[in-house]
Amino acid sequence: MPKSIKDILIEMKNMSELMVDLAYSAMLFNSKDAAEEVIKLENKVNRLNYQIKKESLLAARTVEDAERLTALLEVGEAAENIADSAKDIAELVLRDMRPHPVFKMVMEESDETIMRVTVSEGSELIGSPLGELLLATRTGMTIIAIRRNESWIYGPDKNTVLAADDTLIAKGNETGGILLEKIAKHEITLEDLEYNEIIED
């Protein structure tokens, strides 16, 4: 069944946002796997933008229709531009260009941080789908990718179940990063968060 222009735009938005997060993660952690995924996603975004143009041509029957659809086409172009910029960052990683120390300083001092943490045995994160863990609500951190053995899960959804030794790439604020790390390392429980027994060293 063909997708609507609205559905295509939603997919492009989500995909371009993921690409930006993965591109910065690839640069920060020097991950060629993540960089290569950004390249793949950029190709998908290009195809989706072409699909929007095609659907718009089929949908426009009057001048008024064409004027309304023009705004949507511009949103599609903007999403593709974002994807192109993320690809540019990813290509730096693939060309073995190490980030300047200033880049890491900027990432550390920005409002939103990107972190990497491994899930230890005994952590409450193991065996539960992300939709039940509510990590974004409880910690303010969003899982954007998971490395499991030699494979990656990009853009995990609410049904993704975490396992021991998973390496999580997450974004959020510094405080949330501390909480996520403590939960992943089995230093605190999800129940502890409810009682604010959290950031004590």
LODRENBA-404333 format. One line per field, with one value per atom (N, C-alpha, C, O): residue number from 1; x, y, z. Coordinates in Angstrom, 2 decimals. Example, Ala and Ser with C-alpha at 12.3 -4.5 7.8 and 13.67 -1.06 7.14 Angstrom:
# residues 2
kolti: 1;1;1;1;2;2;2;2
east: 13.19;12.30;13.20;14.24;12.85;13.67;12.90;13.41
north: -5.69;-4.50;-3.30;-3.32;-2.25;-1.06;0.03;1.14
up: 7.80;7.80;7.80;8.46;7.08;7.14;7.87;8.04
***
This chain:
# residues 201
kolti: 1;1;1;1;2;2;2;2;3;3;3;3;4;4;4;4;5;5;5;5;6;6;6;6;7;7;7;7;8;8;8;8;9;9;9;9;10;10;10;10;11;11;11;11;12;12;12;12;13;13;13;13;14;14;14;14;15;15;15;15;16;16;16;16;17;17;17;17;18;18;18;18;19;19;19;19;20;20;20;20;21;21;21;21;22;22;22;22;23;23;23;23;24;24;24;24;25;25;25;25;26;26;26;26;27;27;27;27;28;28;28;28;29;29;29;29;30;30;30;30;31;31;31;31;32;32;32;32;33;33;33;33;34;34;34;34;35;35;35;35;36;36;36;36;37;37;37;37;38;38;38;38;39;39;39;39;40;40;40;40;41;41;41;41;42;42;42;42;43;43;43;43;44;44;44;44;45;45;45;45;46;46;46;46;47;47;47;47;48;48;48;48;49;49;49;49;50;50;50;50;51;51;51;51;52;52;52;52;53;53;53;53;54;54;54;54;55;55;55;55;56;56;56;56;57;57;57;57;58;58;58;58;59;59;59;59;60;60;60;60;61;61;61;61;62;62;62;62;63;63;63;63;64;64;64;64;65;65;65;65;66;66;66;66;67;67;67;67;68;68;68;68;69;69;69;69;70;70;70;70;71;71;71;71;72;72;72;72;73;73;73;73;74;74;74;74;75;75;75;75;76;76;76;76;77;77;77;77;78;78;78;78;79;79;79;79;80;80;80;80;81;81;81;81;82;82;82;82;83;83;83;83;84;84;84;84;85;85;85;85;86;86;86;86;87;87;87;87;88;88;88;88;89;89;89;89;90;90;90;90;91;91;91;91;92;92;92;92;93;93;93;93;94;94;94;94;95;95;95;95;96;96;96;96;97;97;97;97;98;98;98;98;99;99;99;99;100;100;100;100;101;101;101;101;102;102;102;102;103;103;103;103;104;104;104;104;105;105;105;105;106;106;106;106;107;107;107;107;108;108;108;108;109;109;109;109;110;110;110;110;111;111;111;111;112;112;112;112;113;113;113;113;114;114;114;114;115;115;115;115;116;116;116;116;117;117;117;117;118;118;118;118;119;119;119;119;120;120;120;120;121;121;121;121;122;122;122;122;123;123;123;123;124;124;124;124;125;125;125;125;126;126;126;126;127;127;127;127;128;128;128;128;129;129;129;129;130;130;130;130;131;131;131;131;132;132;132;132;133;133;133;133;134;134;134;134;135;135;135;135;136;136;136;136;137;137;137;137;138;138;138;138;139;139;139;139;140;140;140;140;141;141;141;141;142;142;142;142;143;143;143;143;144;144;144;144;145;145;145;145;146;146;146;146;147;147;147;147;148;148;148;148;149;149;149;149;150;150;150;150;151;151;151;151;152;152;152;152;153;153;153;153;154;154;154;154;155;155;155;155;156;156;156;156;157;157;157;157;158;158;158;158;159;159;159;159;160;160;160;160;161;161;161;161;162;162;162;162;163;163;163;163;164;164;164;164;165;165;165;165;166;166;166;166;167;167;167;167;168;168;168;168;169;169;169;169;170;170;170;170;171;171;171;171;172;172;172;172;173;173;173;173;174;174;174;174;175;175;175;175;176;176;176;176;177;177;177;177;178;178;178;178;179;179;179;179;180;180;180;180;181;181;181;181;182;182;182;182;183;183;183;183;184;184;184;184;185;185;185;185;186;186;186;186;187;187;187;187;188;188;188;188;189;189;189;189;190;190;190;190;191;191;191;191;192;192;192;192;193;193;193;193;194;194;194;194;195;195;195;195;196;196;196;196;197;197;197;197;198;198;198;198;199;199;199;199;200;200;200;200;201;201;201;201
east: 0.85;0.00;0.90;1.79;0.66;1.50;1.39;0.32;2.49;2.49;1.96;2.12;1.32;0.86;2.05;3.09;1.89;2.95;3.25;4.41;2.21;2.40;3.28;4.22;2.98;3.76;5.22;6.13;5.42;6.79;7.55;8.72;6.90;7.56;7.92;8.99;7.03;7.32;8.53;9.41;8.58;9.71;11.01;12.06;10.93;12.12;12.60;13.80;11.66;12.02;12.73;13.80;12.13;12.72;14.09;15.02;14.19;15.43;16.55;17.70;16.21;17.24;17.71;18.89;16.80;17.19;18.13;19.14;17.80;18.66;20.03;21.04;20.06;21.33;22.24;23.44;21.68;22.49;23.08;24.27;22.24;22.72;23.80;24.82;23.59;24.57;25.86;26.95;25.74;26.94;27.82;29.04;27.21;27.98;28.55;29.69;27.76;28.25;29.43;30.42;29.34;30.42;31.71;32.79;31.57;32.74;33.30;34.51;32.41;32.83;33.53;34.53;33.01;33.55;34.35;34.74;34.60;35.36;34.80;35.54;33.49;32.82;32.52;31.65;33.24;33.00;31.68;31.03;31.28;30.00;28.85;27.97;28.88;27.82;27.89;26.85;29.10;29.27;28.69;28.04;28.94;28.43;26.90;26.26;26.32;24.87;24.30;23.24;24.99;24.55;24.51;23.57;25.51;25.55;24.34;23.70;24.05;22.90;21.60;20.75;21.45;20.23;20.08;18.97;21.21;21.15;20.58;19.82;20.95;20.40;18.89;18.15;18.44;17.00;16.26;15.17;16.85;16.21;16.09;15.07;17.11;17.05;15.90;15.18;15.74;14.65;13.29;12.35;13.18;11.92;11.58;10.42;12.59;12.35;11.87;10.99;12.45;11.99;10.54;9.75;10.22;8.85;7.86;6.75;8.26;7.38;7.08;5.94;8.11;7.93;6.98;6.12;7.15;6.29;4.84;3.92;4.64;3.27;2.63;1.43;3.44;2.91;2.43;1.38;3.19;2.78;1.47;0.62;1.30;0.08;-1.11;-2.26;-0.82;-1.91;-2.38;-3.52;-1.53;-1.89;-2.82;-2.44;-4.03;-5.02;-5.39;-5.93;-5.09;-5.39;-4.18;-3.24;-4.23;-3.16;-3.09;-2.00;-4.25;-4.29;-3.63;-2.89;-3.90;-3.25;-1.74;-1.01;-1.28;0.16;0.80;1.90;0.13;0.68;0.79;1.77;-0.23;-0.19;0.92;1.62;1.07;2.07;3.49;4.44;3.64;4.99;5.64;6.84;4.85;5.39;5.89;6.92;5.16;5.58;6.85;7.72;6.94;8.15;9.37;10.46;9.18;10.29;10.73;11.92;9.77;10.11;10.92;11.90;10.50;11.23;12.66;13.60;12.82;14.16;15.02;16.21;14.40;15.13;15.60;16.73;14.72;15.10;16.25;17.15;16.21;17.30;18.61;19.68;18.52;19.72;20.35;21.57;19.49;19.98;20.69;21.77;20.08;20.67;22.01;22.96;22.09;23.34;24.46;25.60;24.10;25.09;25.58;26.77;24.65;25.05;25.98;26.93;25.70;26.57;27.97;28.96;28.06;29.37;30.20;31.40;29.54;30.24;30.70;31.83;29.79;30.11;31.29;32.11;31.36;32.44;33.80;34.82;33.83;35.07;35.61;36.81;34.69;35.08;35.60;36.61;34.92;35.32;36.65;37.33;37.04;38.33;39.42;40.51;39.08;40.04;40.50;41.63;39.60;39.92;39.49;38.29;40.45;40.17;39.63;40.10;38.66;38.12;39.14;39.89;39.15;40.01;39.53;38.33;40.43;40.01;38.93;38.12;38.91;37.89;36.50;35.54;36.39;35.09;34.54;33.36;35.37;34.92;34.54;33.58;35.29;34.95;33.60;32.79;33.35;32.07;30.92;29.89;31.10;30.06;29.79;28.64;30.84;30.68;29.97;29.27;30.16;29.59;28.25;27.64;27.81;26.53;25.38;25.57;24.19;23.02;22.66;22.14;22.94;22.62;23.90;24.74;24.06;25.27;25.00;23.87;26.04;25.96;26.92;28.08;26.44;27.27;27.21;26.34;28.17;28.23;28.38;29.23;27.55;27.62;27.26;26.43;27.91;27.64;26.75;26.95;25.76;24.82;25.48;25.86;25.61;26.25;25.25;24.04;25.76;24.92;24.24;24.86;22.96;22.23;21.46;20.61;21.75;21.05;19.58;19.23;18.73;17.29;16.93;15.81;17.87;17.59;17.47;16.83;18.07;18.12;16.75;16.08;16.36;15.15;13.86;12.80;13.93;12.71;12.73;13.77;11.58;11.52;11.65;11.24;12.23;12.43;11.12;11.10;10.03;8.73;8.29;7.56;8.74;8.39;9.38;9.02;10.62;11.64;11.44;11.81;10.86;10.58;11.82;11.76;12.94;14.19;14.16;14.74;13.49;13.42;12.71;13.10;11.66;10.91;11.67;11.72;12.27;12.93;14.30;14.70;15.01;16.38;16.60;17.58;15.70;15.92;16.85;17.23;17.21;18.11;17.34;16.46;17.68;17.07;18.12;19.20;17.81;18.74;18.62;17.54;19.72;19.67;20.29;20.04;21.10;21.71;22.20;22.51;22.25;22.71;23.69;23.38;24.86;25.80;25.67;25.83;25.38;25.21;26.14;25.95;27.14;28.21;28.84;29.42;28.73;29.35;28.32;28.69;27.07;26.03;25.49;25.72;24.76;24.18;22.67;22.15;21.98;20.55;20.44;20.74;20.02;19.91;18.46;17.55;18.25;16.90;16.00;14.91;16.44;15.61;14.25;14.13;13.22;11.87;11.41;12.20;10.15;9.63;9.64;9.58;9.72;9.72;11.12;11.26;12.15;13.52;13.86;13.70;14.33;14.66;16.18;16.93;16.62;18.04;18.58;17.86;19.88;20.53;21.83;22.36;22.33;23.60;24.71;24.72;25.62;26.77;26.41;27.28;25.14;24.79;25.53;25.62;26.05;26.62;25.60;25.20;25.18;24.14;24.77;25.68;24.28;24.59;23.33;22.27;23.46;22.28;22.55;23.69;21.47;21.59;20.64;19.57;21.03;20.21;21.06;22.00;20.73;21.50;22.51;22.44;23.41;24.51;23.98;24.46;23.01;22.44;21.81;21.99;21.06;20.44;21.47;21.25;22.59;23.66;24.23;24.54;24.36;24.85;23.87;24.27;22.58;21.55;21.57;21.54;21.61;21.60;22.81;22.69;23.96;25.17;25.06;25.47;24.51;24.36;23.37;23.58;22.28;21.32;21.94;21.80;22.63;23.24;24.30;24.46;25.02;26.08;25.56;26.34;24.23;23.60;24.01;24.11;24.25;24.60;23.36;23.36;22.30;21.01;19.92;20.18;18.71;17.57;16.60;16.72;15.67;14.65;13.82;13.36;13.62;12.85;13.58;12.95;14.91;15.69;15.38;15.38;15.12;14.84;13.58;13.48;12.62;11.36;11.56;10.79;12.62;12.87;14.06;14.56;14.50;15.60;16.89;17.69;17.11;18.37;19.33;19.57;19.87;20.48;21.93;22.77;22.28;23.58;24.62;25.46;24.59;25.62;26.80;26.62;27.99;29.18;29.51;30.47
north: -1.19;0.00;1.26;1.37;2.19;3.40;4.25;4.34;4.86;5.73;7.11;7.56;7.76;9.12;10.07;9.70;11.29;12.29;12.57;12.76;12.60;12.82;11.72;12.02;10.47;9.35;9.41;9.11;9.80;9.91;11.00;10.82;12.14;13.24;12.85;13.21;12.13;11.67;10.75;10.86;9.84;8.92;9.68;9.36;10.68;11.49;12.26;12.33;12.82;13.58;12.67;13.01;11.51;10.59;10.10;9.97;9.83;9.29;10.35;10.04;11.58;12.63;12.96;13.23;12.93;13.15;12.04;12.31;10.80;9.68;9.80;9.50;10.25;10.40;11.40;11.16;12.52;13.53;12.95;13.11;12.26;11.65;10.62;10.58;9.78;8.74;9.33;8.83;10.40;11.03;11.60;11.41;12.29;12.83;11.69;11.77;10.61;9.46;8.83;8.47;8.69;8.10;8.91;8.35;10.23;11.10;11.03;10.95;11.06;11.09;9.80;9.83;8.65;7.35;6.68;5.52;7.44;6.92;5.58;4.60;5.54;4.31;4.32;5.06;3.50;3.41;2.69;2.96;1.78;1.10;2.10;2.07;3.00;4.01;4.95;5.36;5.30;6.19;5.55;6.22;4.26;3.56;3.49;3.54;3.37;3.37;4.72;4.78;5.80;7.14;7.23;7.80;6.68;6.71;5.94;6.40;4.79;4.00;4.77;4.79;5.40;6.16;7.35;7.70;7.97;9.12;8.70;9.44;7.52;7.00;6.78;7.03;6.31;6.10;7.43;7.54;8.44;9.76;10.33;10.93;10.15;10.62;9.97;10.62;8.67;7.95;8.43;8.56;8.69;9.18;10.56;10.85;11.41;12.75;12.67;13.43;11.75;11.52;11.05;11.44;10.18;9.66;10.77;10.78;11.73;12.86;13.66;14.05;13.91;14.69;13.97;14.59;12.67;11.89;11.92;12.13;11.69;11.69;13.07;13.18;14.12;15.47;15.77;16.39;15.32;15.51;14.79;15.30;13.60;12.83;13.44;13.33;14.11;14.64;16.02;16.39;16.78;18.17;18.18;17.78;18.63;18.71;20.15;20.42;21.07;22.48;23.31;22.81;24.61;25.52;25.60;25.67;25.59;25.67;24.45;24.56;23.27;22.05;22.17;21.82;22.66;22.78;23.72;23.46;24.84;25.80;25.19;25.43;24.41;23.78;22.73;22.61;21.98;20.91;21.45;20.77;22.68;23.26;23.37;23.12;23.74;23.86;22.51;22.43;21.44;20.10;19.68;19.03;20.05;19.73;20.42;19.86;21.66;22.38;21.74;21.72;21.20;20.47;19.22;18.90;18.54;17.36;17.70;16.97;18.81;19.25;19.59;19.29;20.23;20.59;19.35;19.29;18.33;17.08;16.41;15.83;16.48;15.88;16.65;16.05;17.98;18.78;18.41;18.34;18.16;17.73;16.38;16.17;15.48;14.16;14.28;13.56;15.19;15.39;15.88;15.46;16.78;17.31;16.21;16.15;15.35;14.24;13.30;12.77;13.10;12.25;12.86;12.13;14.18;14.83;14.55;14.31;14.57;14.27;12.82;12.51;11.92;10.50;10.20;9.34;10.90;10.65;11.04;10.48;12.00;12.35;11.16;10.89;10.45;9.27;8.18;7.53;7.98;6.94;7.26;6.37;8.54;8.93;8.96;9.48;8.38;8.26;9.61;9.75;10.60;11.90;11.92;11.92;11.92;11.92;13.28;14.31;13.30;14.59;15.39;14.83;16.68;17.58;17.57;17.45;17.69;17.74;18.77;18.58;19.85;20.87;20.31;20.70;19.37;18.76;18.05;18.21;17.28;16.57;17.56;17.33;18.63;19.64;20.26;20.48;20.55;21.14;20.19;20.61;18.89;17.90;17.77;17.63;17.83;17.70;18.91;18.79;20.08;21.30;21.69;22.68;20.93;21.24;20.83;20.05;21.36;21.04;19.57;18.99;18.97;17.55;16.76;17.09;15.72;14.92;13.57;13.08;12.98;11.63;10.76;11.13;9.61;8.75;7.30;6.91;6.52;5.09;4.34;4.69;3.32;2.54;1.08;0.80;0.16;-1.27;-1.78;-1.43;-2.61;-3.17;-4.35;-5.33;-4.25;-5.30;-6.38;-6.14;-7.57;-8.65;-8.16;-7.49;-8.49;-8.10;-6.80;-6.49;-6.02;-4.76;-5.01;-5.97;-4.14;-4.26;-3.97;-4.22;-3.44;-3.15;-4.44;-4.44;-5.51;-6.76;-7.43;-7.59;-7.83;-8.63;-7.86;-8.45;-6.53;-5.72;-4.87;-4.34;-4.74;-3.87;-2.41;-2.02;-1.60;-0.19;0.51;1.43;0.07;0.69;0.55;1.39;-0.52;-0.73;-0.04;0.35;0.09;0.69;2.20;2.76;2.85;4.29;5.10;5.97;4.79;5.45;6.95;7.74;7.33;8.76;9.53;10.65;8.92;9.57;9.53;10.51;8.38;8.19;8.85;9.32;8.90;9.43;10.62;11.36;10.81;11.88;11.46;12.29;10.17;9.67;8.83;8.04;9.02;8.25;7.35;7.82;6.07;5.12;5.28;5.09;5.62;5.82;4.65;4.48;3.85;2.69;1.70;2.07;0.43;-0.63;-1.51;-2.00;-1.72;-2.67;-3.98;-4.02;-5.05;-6.37;-7.35;-7.69;-7.79;-8.61;-7.84;-6.78;-8.36;-7.67;-6.91;-6.35;-6.89;-6.23;-5.00;-4.82;-4.17;-2.94;-2.94;-3.50;-2.31;-2.01;-0.50;0.14;0.09;1.54;1.98;1.36;3.06;3.56;2.53;2.27;1.91;0.89;1.46;2.64;0.60;1.07;0.51;-0.10;0.72;0.34;-1.17;-1.62;-1.96;-3.41;-4.01;-5.21;-3.18;-3.67;-4.08;-3.30;-5.32;-5.85;-5.81;-6.26;-5.28;-5.17;-6.47;-7.24;-6.70;-7.91;-7.55;-6.45;-8.48;-8.27;-8.07;-8.72;-7.18;-6.85;-6.00;-5.72;-5.59;-4.62;-3.32;-2.88;-2.70;-1.36;-0.36;-0.43;0.56;1.53;2.86;3.35;3.42;4.81;5.61;5.34;6.59;7.33;8.82;9.27;9.59;11.05;11.62;11.06;12.74;13.39;14.40;14.97;14.61;15.57;14.85;13.64;15.61;15.02;14.25;13.15;14.81;14.13;12.81;11.79;12.83;11.60;10.56;9.36;11.02;10.10;9.37;8.18;10.10;9.48;8.42;7.33;8.75;7.79;6.54;5.42;6.73;5.58;4.69;3.46;5.31;4.52;3.71;2.55;4.31;3.60;2.44;1.38;2.65;1.56;0.44;-0.74;0.83;-0.16;-0.99;-2.17;-0.37;-1.07;-1.75;-2.27;-1.75;-2.41;-1.76;-2.45;-0.46;0.26;0.82;1.04;1.05;1.45;0.69;0.09;0.72;0.06;1.12;2.30;0.67;1.59;2.14;3.28;1.33;1.78;2.91;3.82;2.85;3.92;5.28;6.30;5.28;6.55;7.20;8.42;6.36;6.89;7.61;8.50;7.21;7.79;8.74;9.16;9.07;10.03;9.60;10.45;8.30;7.81;7.61;6.48;8.71;8.60;8.98;8.08;10.20;10.60;10.71;11.60;9.86;9.88;9.05;7.92;9.58;8.84;7.76;7.02
up: 0.00;0.00;0.00;0.84;-0.93;-1.03;0.23;0.84;0.62;1.79;1.41;0.27;2.38;2.15;2.27;2.82;1.75;1.86;3.34;3.71;4.16;5.59;6.20;6.94;5.88;6.42;5.96;6.73;4.71;4.18;4.91;5.25;5.15;5.86;7.29;7.77;7.96;9.32;9.32;10.18;8.35;8.25;7.96;8.52;7.09;6.77;8.00;8.26;8.74;9.95;10.95;11.45;11.23;12.19;11.72;12.52;10.44;9.89;9.92;10.25;9.56;9.54;10.96;11.16;11.94;13.34;13.81;14.45;13.48;13.85;13.20;13.82;11.95;11.24;11.93;12.05;12.38;13.07;14.35;14.63;15.13;16.38;16.11;16.80;15.10;14.78;14.23;14.52;13.46;12.89;14.00;13.99;14.95;16.08;16.92;17.40;17.11;17.86;17.16;17.79;15.83;15.05;15.21;15.36;15.19;15.35;16.77;16.96;17.74;19.14;19.55;20.27;19.07;19.48;18.37;18.48;17.29;16.16;15.68;15.52;15.45;15.04;13.54;13.07;12.80;11.36;11.08;10.06;11.97;11.79;11.80;10.94;12.79;12.88;11.69;11.16;11.26;10.10;8.84;8.04;8.67;7.49;7.51;6.46;8.71;8.81;8.40;7.78;8.74;8.33;6.80;6.24;6.13;4.67;4.10;3.15;4.68;4.21;4.40;3.51;5.56;5.85;4.91;4.51;4.55;3.64;2.28;1.67;1.83;0.57;0.69;-0.27;1.85;2.07;2.07;1.50;2.73;2.77;1.36;1.01;0.55;-0.84;-1.59;-2.35;-1.38;-2.06;-1.57;-2.36;-0.27;0.28;-0.28;-0.56;-0.43;-0.96;-2.41;-2.84;-3.16;-4.54;-4.55;-5.40;-3.57;-3.49;-3.18;-3.71;-2.30;-1.99;-3.25;-3.50;-4.03;-5.26;-6.22;-6.84;-6.32;-7.22;-6.75;-7.54;-5.43;-4.89;-5.01;-5.23;-4.85;-4.96;-6.38;-6.57;-7.36;-8.75;-9.04;-9.78;-8.47;-8.69;-7.95;-8.39;-6.81;-5.98;-6.42;-6.14;-7.09;-7.46;-8.67;-9.77;-8.45;-9.53;-9.88;-10.95;-8.95;-9.19;-8.78;-8.17;-9.13;-8.73;-7.21;-6.63;-6.55;-5.09;-4.47;-3.49;-5.06;-4.58;-4.69;-3.77;-5.82;-6.07;-5.06;-4.58;-4.73;-3.78;-2.38;-1.67;-1.99;-0.67;-0.61;0.40;-1.68;-1.70;-1.77;-1.38;-2.28;-2.37;-1.00;-0.86;0.01;1.37;1.87;2.54;1.55;1.97;1.25;1.83;-0.03;-0.79;-0.19;-0.17;0.29;0.90;2.21;2.53;2.97;4.20;3.86;4.53;2.80;2.36;1.95;2.27;1.24;0.84;2.05;2.09;3.05;4.26;5.00;5.49;5.08;5.75;5.01;5.62;3.68;2.90;3.12;3.17;3.26;3.53;4.87;5.01;5.87;7.18;7.03;7.59;6.27;6.05;5.34;5.65;4.38;3.64;4.57;4.47;5.48;6.43;7.38;7.70;7.83;8.69;7.93;8.50;6.66;5.84;5.75;5.79;5.62;5.55;6.80;6.72;7.97;9.22;9.23;9.61;8.82;8.81;7.88;8.18;6.78;5.82;6.40;6.01;7.31;7.99;8.78;8.80;9.43;10.21;9.28;9.57;8.16;7.22;6.56;6.05;6.56;6.01;7.09;6.87;8.25;9.36;9.91;10.37;9.86;10.44;11.90;12.20;12.80;14.23;14.67;14.19;15.58;16.02;16.82;17.62;16.60;17.37;18.82;19.06;19.79;21.21;21.49;22.40;20.72;20.92;20.65;21.31;19.69;19.37;20.59;20.92;21.27;22.46;23.57;24.31;23.68;24.68;24.38;25.29;23.12;22.71;23.04;23.56;22.72;22.98;24.47;24.88;25.28;26.72;27.33;28.33;26.72;27.28;26.66;27.07;25.68;25.05;25.97;26.90;25.70;26.52;26.43;27.38;25.28;25.09;24.91;24.06;25.70;25.65;24.99;25.00;24.42;23.85;24.64;24.84;25.08;25.92;25.45;24.67;25.95;25.64;26.95;27.77;27.16;28.40;28.09;27.23;28.81;28.62;29.75;30.91;29.39;30.37;31.07;30.43;32.39;33.19;33.60;33.64;33.90;34.44;35.72;36.54;35.86;37.06;36.91;37.74;35.86;35.66;35.36;34.67;35.87;35.62;34.17;33.74;33.42;32.01;31.19;30.14;31.67;30.92;30.86;31.88;29.65;29.48;29.35;29.19;29.44;29.34;28.08;27.71;27.41;26.23;26.64;27.74;25.76;26.07;26.41;27.22;25.79;26.06;27.50;28.01;28.17;29.58;30.52;31.63;30.08;30.93;31.11;32.14;30.10;30.18;30.56;31.42;29.91;30.26;29.97;30.72;28.90;28.57;29.67;30.01;30.23;31.31;32.62;33.35;32.91;34.20;34.29;35.36;33.18;33.23;32.31;32.47;31.35;30.38;29.24;28.42;29.19;28.15;27.13;27.49;25.86;24.77;24.14;23.77;24.01;23.38;21.87;21.31;21.21;19.76;19.00;17.80;19.68;19.01;20.06;21.19;19.66;20.56;19.79;18.70;20.36;19.78;20.55;21.77;19.82;20.44;19.74;18.57;20.46;19.86;18.71;18.93;17.50;16.36;15.51;14.48;15.92;15.13;15.86;17.05;15.11;15.65;15.46;14.50;16.40;16.26;16.27;17.28;15.16;15.05;15.21;14.67;15.95;16.15;16.80;16.30;17.93;18.60;18.98;19.31;18.92;19.24;20.59;21.31;20.91;22.23;22.45;23.59;21.36;21.50;21.61;21.83;21.47;21.54;22.98;23.91;23.13;24.46;24.65;23.78;25.79;26.08;26.66;27.30;26.43;26.91;27.63;27.46;28.43;29.12;28.09;27.05;28.41;27.57;26.35;25.53;26.20;25.16;25.45;26.59;24.41;24.54;24.00;22.84;24.86;24.50;24.11;24.78;23.03;22.67;22.98;22.43;23.87;24.31;24.28;24.38;24.16;24.19;25.23;25.49;25.82;26.83;27.58;27.03;28.86;29.65;30.55;30.73;31.12;31.91;33.11;33.40;33.80;34.97;34.58;35.25;33.48;33.00;32.61;32.78;32.07;31.69;32.90;32.84;34.01;35.25;35.73;36.16;35.67;36.11;35.25;35.76;33.94;33.03;33.27;33.28;33.47;33.70;34.99;35.03;36.04;37.31;37.18;37.77;36.41;36.22;35.39;35.71;34.32;33.44;34.17;33.87;35.12;35.85;37.12;37.92;37.29;38.43;39.75;40.77;39.74;40.96;41.65;42.86;40.87;41.42;40.67;39.62;41.19;40.55;40.02;40.34;39.22;38.71;39.86;39.81;40.90;42.05;42.78;43.31;42.79;43.43;42.81;43.50;41.50;40.83;41.38;41.44;41.77;42.28;43.61;43.98;44.33;45.64;45.63;46.68;44.42;44.26;44.94;45.36;45.06;45.64;44.48;44.06;43.96;42.67;42.58;42.56;42.54;42.04;43.13;43.09;44.06;45.09;44.63;44.18;44.74;44.32;45.36;45.19
***
